[in-house]
Amino acid sequence: MCSPERLMLPMFDTDEDVAHFRSLVPRSVPITYLAETPSALVRVNTWMKRLHDDDEVHFGLNDLSLGMNLEFLFEVLGGGVLQGAARRLRQA
């Protein structure tokens, strides 16, 4: 049987979503968390505690901008919306 090299969790909202997915995935398989919802973005302090060393976080600009009713895809970057979350993740 083949083991996946990496799995992705898209469109999550809560720490409970992350905890449930993490419980289903073997520790040896890293996860890429796709933080694509405004609720995942504002709750980064809660779910980031579940990250393992090989896990990654990807911020989905398109879905974030749609979820925030922004007019332009890159407003999420230009408005500094991701700076705090990215800083907290780097520090962790």
Secondary structure, 3 states (H helix, E strand, C coil): CCCCCCEEECCCCCHHHHHHHHHHCCCCCCEEEEECCHHHHHCHHHHHHHCCCCCEEEECHHHHHHHCCCCCCCHHHHCCCCHHHHHHHHHC
